[in-house]
Amino acid sequence: MKILVVNAGSSSLKYQLIDMETEAVLAKGGVERIGLPGSLLKAKGNGKEKVYEKDMPNHKVAIELVLHALQDNEIGVIKSMDEIGAVGHRVVASGEYFKKTTLVTPEVLKTLEEKTFELAPLHNPAAATGLRACIEVMPKTPMALVFDTSFHATMPEKAYMFGIKYEDYKEYGVRKYGAHGTSHKFVSKEAAKYLGKKPEELKIVTCHLGNGSSISAVDGGKCVDTSMGFTPLDGVLMGTRSGCIDASAVEFLARKKGLNHADMVTYLNKQCGVAGISGVSSDFRDLDNGAKEGNARCALALDMFNYQTKKFVGAYAAAMGGLDCIVFTAGIGENSPGVREGVCEGLEFLGVQLDKAENAKRVDGIHEVSAKGSKVKVLVIPTNEELVIARETAELL
Ligand code: ADP
């Protein structure tokens, strides 16, 4: 079966067509600037790339063009739309309404639209728009919703509850949901496979470190805690997000800066994090360069990021009562030896021994960067969220 994976943003739509027999990516691409002047599709297939410049006023026109590209006589990889067995849609937030990958029915669509938008106002409405467009263009093809939050649904109550009034948790659903679940799931499974163990035998801390960063405790193959909270603002400081901060400081800052609630949330999401600390950039490559040139605020931003990430690793080792493996993934986790070294430094007491020379190397695929004999294995594993979405969709069918 071939599965189309769709990740719709408000003005973008990324896709991959995956053959589930071989798990090979047959075609992939992305539409940019939907509803804006200069919209275009960059599509790959058959080892070739093609750019389609076309006015795309909405997601329906965009998905029609994607289907056209999939059947194109140059870069096309299918003869008819009927070859697509199902579509898997990435959805950021599920609240408590969906605990796992869900087949789309009119009822499901209604719940998605009426209940979850306020949990992820930037992401979920876009996913629903992409979904509606696909339903219109492919009315007979099954659609699945794959949630970033599902992998975290196994967290125990003591881990996901905030210390607020229980009645308010019940009434408003305010609790920890986490994010990047497909990534944490993928890399923790890959780690078990690499180590030749069953997931049930392992206590793993997975560090998804990218523009958004989250750390998860995966005990016996199940997520038992994660650093992102009610929204992806929580946890470690990130590119432009503050990470966790005393709620009273938020109120104090809002008052001093004359910001209303919405503006304050925007401030914490867009102007803080390593970009706010360094005053230079949200990109870790720029911070590395700045720190090397003696910029103390760039160095501080990196120190804070490594320190906060390390604290989650330690906390999760304690939460699980042990640690067998640390996994680094996503843009920073896969590409920054400095961050990996900074996070692992000082964790020797837990049995973590990094091989610094190995860690400095760039290797394709899974890369073991712990020293021979290190009690805790340290692995760099490239993430593949699309493959997880395709697998979940195929399993559901
Ligand atoms: P997203 O969360 O948007 O999916 P990514 O996982 O692609 O983000 O991560 C993007 C980040 O990865 C960039 O902002 C950059 O800081 C970081 N990054 C990419 N390459 C490197 C590198 N060679 N060294 C350090 N950081 C890097």
Boltz pocket constraint, residues with backbone or C-beta under 6 A from the ligand:
constraints:
  - pocket:
      binder: B
      contacts: [[A, 209], [A, 210], [A, 211], [A, 212], [A, 239], [A, 282], [A, 283], [A, 284], [A, 285], [A, 330], [A, 331], [A, 332], [A, 335], [A, 336]]
      max_distance: 6.0
